[in-house]
Structures are given as structure tokens and as C-alpha cells.
Amino acid sequence: MTSIVDEKQRIEALNPNESFMVQAPAGSGKTEILIQRYLTLLGGVENPQQIISMTFTRKAAGEMKKRILAALQRGLNNTPPESKHERQTWELARLALKRDKNQGWRLLDNPNQFQVLTIDSFCAGITKQMPIISLMGGPIDVVQNPDNLYRETAKRLLSKVESNDETGNKVRTILKHLDNSKTTFLHRINQLLLKRDQWMIPFFDKFEINDEKRNYFESVLTNLIESILVDLSNHIPINYKNFIEAAKFAGNNCKINNPDSPIAELALIENFPGSNIKNLKIWKGLAELTLTKNGDVRKSINKSNGFPAEKKQQKIEFINLLETLTEHKKFTQLLHQVRIIPESTYTNKEWEFLKSTLL
């Protein structure tokens, strides 16, 4: 039976007397560990309501409850599973079922005893129990469509623009970055709140951002960009190497006629760029030369792309080269992705804006 590399850590995470934070990529078994820990706790509590599991969404809460029930139902089977981690879940489920029988919970018949909640419903439950202390007054309900609340929150934040305090300074900095568009400001704040599950937990951690961390953030960004460029370099079609001469031709023409175009960066190209961050502008130039704004392979080219009208032969040859790329979807998808990759370093203006949004 194949052993799991982090088997020791997985077992340690089931200790109900200790607290753990589990970080792992998708599909690595994080939810399975949560189920096992829940079953472990079921085997030692006086009643199921003593265990609270919280998620961000109702869908996730429903899925969690469904998997706990499924684990308990599998525990009714006297034949253990073959895989090691499934067998561990099965063993924990059988212990939980034994506790269930002794305590008379009848969990399989009454699954509502499981306190698997969203964070919103958990907080609502607390405020309902303490209406005076919470200052919420009467009964409250969790809003299923909070768009109006998000918009109101954004408007209240925008109203701070004339305040002579730290919040007012930050609102003004963000507005300046958005060309003083109040509409854009309200939209961005609304979108940020819609995706709060992606940033809420790190936000409430002790998170600090200062100028000393600028180099760190830029190095992380550089590594992410270079990982994309490595993938792109590994998918270069053999025949695409014939593009170098045409790319240099287009780059030289753009340098004269359209110097602001990314294609102008190709004027000095001699070979295919590698995955180093310093080659990002070259890749962006190749993407601009090869693809439309929608990511499709170009079917026509003109002076703005580096092929003046009088250069008919070069245009025909390059269009023929472009046609061969339609069979290489992965390469063109990665090349299109490069077009929207930001620079690996922040301008001073961008850094001040970032600090205003995070501090």
C-alpha cells in the first residue's frame, strides 16, 4: 500500500486537543481531513451541537453536511475500504456511530443536529441571542441577495472623500487612480465585497504592508510571471521559429511608423525569447503581432502591425505563417495570456495606490 508523504501531519491534524491550519492545493484531500476531524469530535462530545463547522457559502455548508452523512452511512458497512485514507474515515465514522447509539442522537435520522453553518448565519445567530449587547435590536435575517447593501456600503465609503482623516486620504488616493470616476469607484468597491471570501480571512489577520515589503511583492510577481513564460516557451511550435525574421521586419517598421506599439520591441529580436522576466516585452510584442485583441490568430495585417502596403510579398508570406498557428491552441492561449500580464515592478503611483487599498 503506497504511503502518503504528509501522512504524519494528516494524523496530527485529527487531534481534537490541538488547533491546526491546513494549507494545500485543490484535490489534495483538505475536505477529507475536515470530515475526519469532525467525526473524531463526534466521538467525544456530549451532543452534536457542541461542534460548529463554518463555511463562506450555503453551497459549501450543504456539501460539507452531505459528506459527513455519507461518511456515517459508509460506516454502517462492516467491510472496510481498501485505500488507507478511506479506511481511516470509515473507522472514525464507526466510532462516531457508536457514540451516536450510546447517546441516542439518531444522527442519520436527524441530520439537522449538525451545526454546519455559513459565517453569516453563525453571526446572525449570536446577535439574535444578544440583541442589546449586539446593538442590533429586533430579529435579523441573513440577506440572500446583498447587492443593495454592498452598494450602500460603497456609497458611505465614497462619502468620506472630503474627510480630513486617514480614511478620507485613502479614498482620495483611490479616486485619483481611477481618474476621479465616482462610478468606477462604486463599481470596484461593490465587486470587492462580492468576492470577500477571497480576501476576508487574510484581511483580518495581522497584515501589514510597508515600503520594505515592496521588493518581496515584486519578487513574488516576477516568479509568477516567469512560471507562465516557462510554460509558454515549452509550447512553442517548431514552425513558429520561422517568425523571427518576420518579427524583426515588423519591429523595425513599427519603430519608425508606430513606435508606441509593443511590436516595436521586436526590432532587435534575433532569437526566441526565454522565460526570464527581462523578455516579457518581447513576448508581448510577439503576442501583439500574432493575435487579435480577442486572442484569435490574425487573418490580416497592415502598416500598424509593421507591414506597409507596398510590402505585399512579406505580407503574403507572414499571413501564410499565421495560418499554421491555428492548430496550436495551447500556444496561442498562453501567448494571449501574456498580453494582460502586468509589469513585475510597481511604479511609485501604483505602490501608493496599493498601500491605500490595504492599509
Residue pairs with C-beta under 8 A, 6 or more apart in sequence:
1 84
3 84
4 10
4 84
4 85
10 29
10 33
10 85
12 18
12 20
13 20
13 22
13 33
13 37
14 33
14 36
14 37
14 40
14 92
16 37
16 40
16 41
16 44
22 30
22 33
22 34
24 30
29 85
31 64
31 67
32 85
32 89
34 53
34 64
35 64
35 67
35 68
35 71
35 89
36 88
36 89
36 92
38 51
38 53
38 68
39 68
39 71
39 72
39 89
39 92
39 93
39 95
39 96
40 92
40 95
41 50
41 51
42 48
42 51
42 96
42 99
42 100
42 107
43 92
43 95
43 96
43 98
43 99
44 99
45 51
46 103
47 103
47 105
47 113
48 105
48 107
48 113
48 114
48 115
49 113
49 115
51 114
51 115
52 115
52 117
52 122
53 61
53 64
53 114
53 115
53 116
53 117
54 117
54 118
54 119
54 122
55 61
55 64
55 116
55 117
55 118
55 119
56 118
56 119
56 197
56 200
57 118
57 197
58 118
60 118
61 116
61 117
61 118
64 116
65 111
65 114
65 116
68 114
68 116
69 107
69 108
69 111
71 89
71 90
71 92
71 93
72 93
72 96
72 97
72 100
72 107
72 108
73 108
74 81
74 89
74 90
74 93
75 90
75 93
75 94
75 96
75 97
76 97
77 90
80 87
80 90
80 91
81 87
81 89
81 90
96 107
99 105
100 106
100 107
100 108
105 113
107 113
107 114
117 125
118 142
120 142
121 142
124 140
124 141
124 142
126 134
127 134
127 136
127 140
128 139
128 140
131 137
131 138
143 149
146 193
147 190
150 189
150 190
150 193
150 194
151 186
151 190
153 189
153 193
154 185
154 186
154 189
154 190
154 193
155 186
157 167
157 171
157 189
158 171
158 182
158 185
158 186
158 189
160 167
160 168
160 171
161 168
161 171
161 172
161 175
162 168
163 171
169 356
170 356
170 357
170 359
171 185
173 352
173 353
173 356
174 185
174 353
174 356
174 357
175 181
175 182
175 185
177 349
177 353
178 184
178 185
178 188
192 199
207 358
209 354
209 355
209 358
209 359
210 355
211 351
214 346
214 351
217 346
218 344
218 345
218 346
221 342
221 344
221 345
222 277
222 344
225 277
225 280
225 341
225 344
226 275
226 276
226 277
228 334
228 337
228 338
228 341
229 273
229 274
229 275
229 276
229 277
229 279
229 280
229 283
229 338
230 275
231 334
232 275
232 283
232 331
232 334
232 335
232 338
233 272
233 274
233 275
235 328
235 330
235 331
235 334
236 272
236 331
237 324
237 325
237 328
237 331
239 321
239 324
240 272
240 325
240 328
240 331
241 272
242 321
243 286
243 290
243 321
244 269
244 270
244 271
244 272
246 314
246 317
246 318
246 321
247 266
247 269
247 285
247 286
247 289
248 266
248 267
248 268
248 269
248 270
249 306
249 307
249 314
250 263
250 266
250 289
250 305
250 306
250 307
250 318
251 263
251 264
251 265
251 266
251 267
251 268
251 269
251 285
251 306
252 267
252 306
253 303
253 306
253 307
253 308
254 261
254 263
254 264
254 266
254 267
254 304
254 305
254 306
255 264
255 267
257 303
257 304
257 306
257 308
258 264
258 303
258 304
258 306
261 288
261 304
261 305
261 306
262 281
262 284
262 285
262 287
262 288
263 285
263 288
263 289
263 305
263 306
264 285
265 281
265 282
265 284
265 285
266 282
266 285
266 286
266 289
266 306
269 282
269 285
273 279
273 282
273 283
273 286
277 344
280 338
280 341
280 343
280 344
283 335
283 338
284 338
284 339
284 341
286 335
287 335
287 336
287 338
287 339
288 305
288 339
289 298
289 305
289 306
290 297
290 298
290 322
290 325
290 332
290 335
291 297
291 298
291 332
291 335
291 336
291 339
292 298
295 332
295 333
295 336
297 322
297 323
297 325
297 326
297 332
298 305
298 319
298 322
299 319
299 322
300 319
301 307
301 315
301 318
301 319
301 322
302 309
303 309
307 314
307 315
307 318
325 331
325 332
346 354
